[in-house]
Amino acid sequence: MGIGIGTAFLIGSVLSVGATVATTVAANNSRNKASKAQKKLESLRAMQQRRAQIQEKKKLAGMAVNSAYQSGGGGDSGLAGYTGALTSQLAANSSFLDQGLQLSDRIADAQNKAQSIQAIGGAANSVINTATKAATTKFS
């Protein structure tokens, strides 16, 4: 005595739904890993930009100090103002980089959540379609 067509269809449907759910979970996990890797890459790029700006600030400040001492005005307020302005500009640039990185992280998180919700919705739709077919199919 074998199983009936209706039972076979039901088992096949359950297996299909299980495969859909497993694929959705795997896709979400892969997307999360890719998002984390992208965030690390962006963070590293921002750090490199900060280092480059710090090096440039040091170079410009050193050139200014050297030039001021060579021209006899090593201790004047103009030099202090110039190096202060360099420091202020560096802080502003660093803040801008941080804000850009935070915004990029928020966008990536939102996109990742939207894709996960879309994948879950697709899996749910598959489950509903399978259940509907199973419920409406008449077997002889």
C-alpha positions as CSV (number, residue, x, y, z in Angstrom):
1,M,0.0,0.0,0.0
2,G,1.6,3.3,-1.2
3,I,0.8,6.8,-0.3
4,G,-1.9,8.6,-2.2
5,I,-1.4,11.5,-4.7
6,G,-2.8,14.0,-2.2
7,T,-0.3,12.9,0.5
8,A,2.6,13.0,-2.0
9,F,1.5,16.5,-3.1
10,L,1.3,17.7,0.5
11,I,4.8,16.3,1.3
12,G,6.2,17.9,-1.8
13,S,4.6,21.2,-0.9
14,V,6.0,21.1,2.6
15,L,9.5,20.3,1.3
16,S,9.2,23.1,-1.2
17,V,8.2,25.6,1.5
18,G,11.1,24.4,3.7
19,A,13.5,24.9,0.9
20,T,12.2,28.4,0.3
21,V,12.5,29.3,4.0
22,A,16.0,27.9,4.1
23,T,17.0,29.8,1.0
24,T,15.6,33.0,2.5
25,V,17.4,32.6,5.8
26,A,20.7,31.9,3.9
27,A,20.2,34.9,1.7
28,N,19.6,37.2,4.7
29,N,22.7,35.8,6.5
30,S,24.8,36.5,3.4
31,R,23.4,40.0,3.0
32,N,24.2,40.7,6.7
33,K,27.8,39.5,6.3
34,A,28.2,41.6,3.1
35,S,26.8,44.6,4.9
36,K,29.2,44.3,7.8
37,A,32.1,43.8,5.4
38,Q,31.1,47.0,3.5
39,K,30.9,48.9,6.8
40,K,34.4,47.8,7.8
41,L,35.7,48.9,4.4
42,E,34.1,52.3,4.6
43,S,35.4,52.7,8.1
44,L,38.9,51.9,6.9
45,R,38.6,54.4,4.1
46,A,37.5,57.1,6.5
47,M,40.4,56.3,8.8
48,Q,42.8,56.6,5.9
49,Q,41.3,59.9,4.9
50,R,41.7,61.2,8.5
51,R,45.3,60.1,8.6
52,A,46.0,61.8,5.3
53,Q,44.5,65.0,6.5
54,I,46.5,64.9,9.8
55,Q,49.7,64.4,7.8
56,E,48.8,67.3,5.5
57,K,48.0,69.5,8.6
58,K,51.4,68.6,10.1
59,K,53.2,69.3,6.9
60,L,51.5,72.7,6.4
61,A,52.0,73.7,10.0
62,G,55.7,72.7,9.8
63,M,56.1,74.7,6.6
64,A,54.4,77.7,8.3
65,V,56.6,77.5,11.4
66,N,59.8,77.1,9.3
67,S,58.8,80.0,7.1
68,A,58.0,82.2,10.0
69,Y,61.3,81.5,11.8
70,Q,63.2,82.0,8.6
71,S,61.6,85.4,8.1
72,G,62.1,86.4,11.8
73,G,58.6,86.2,13.0
74,G,58.6,82.9,14.7
75,G,56.6,83.7,17.8
76,D,53.9,86.1,16.4
77,S,50.2,85.7,16.7
78,G,49.7,85.2,13.0
79,L,51.5,81.9,13.1
80,A,49.5,80.8,16.1
81,G,46.3,81.8,14.3
82,Y,47.3,79.9,11.2
83,T,48.1,76.7,13.0
84,G,44.9,77.1,15.0
85,A,42.9,77.5,11.8
86,L,44.5,74.3,10.4
87,T,43.5,72.4,13.5
88,S,40.0,73.7,13.4
89,Q,39.7,72.8,9.7
90,L,41.0,69.3,10.4
91,A,38.4,68.9,13.2
92,A,35.6,70.0,10.8
93,N,36.8,67.6,8.1
94,S,36.9,64.8,10.6
95,S,33.4,65.5,11.8
96,F,32.2,65.6,8.2
97,L,33.8,62.2,7.5
98,D,32.1,60.8,10.7
99,Q,28.7,62.1,9.7
100,G,29.1,60.7,6.2
101,L,30.1,57.3,7.6
102,Q,27.1,57.3,10.0
103,L,24.7,58.2,7.2
104,S,26.2,55.5,5.0
105,D,25.8,53.0,7.8
106,R,22.1,54.0,8.3
107,I,21.4,53.7,4.6
108,A,23.1,50.2,4.4
109,D,21.1,49.1,7.5
110,A,17.8,50.3,6.0
111,Q,18.5,48.6,2.6
112,N,19.4,45.4,4.4
113,K,16.2,45.4,6.4
114,A,14.2,46.2,3.3
115,Q,15.7,43.3,1.4
116,S,15.2,41.0,4.4
117,I,11.5,42.0,4.7
118,Q,11.1,41.5,0.9
119,A,12.6,38.0,1.1
120,I,10.4,37.1,4.1
121,G,7.4,38.4,2.2
122,G,8.3,36.2,-0.8
123,A,8.7,33.2,1.4
124,A,5.3,33.9,3.1
125,N,3.7,34.3,-0.3
126,S,5.2,30.9,-1.4
127,V,3.7,29.3,1.8
128,I,0.3,30.8,1.1
129,N,0.3,29.7,-2.5
130,T,1.4,26.2,-1.6
131,A,-1.3,26.0,1.1
132,T,-3.9,27.3,-1.3
133,K,-3.0,24.8,-3.9
134,A,-3.0,22.0,-1.4
135,A,-6.4,23.1,-0.1
136,T,-8.1,23.5,-3.5
137,T,-6.6,20.5,-5.3
138,K,-9.0,17.6,-5.6
139,F,-7.4,14.2,-5.9
140,S,-9.1,11.1,-7.1
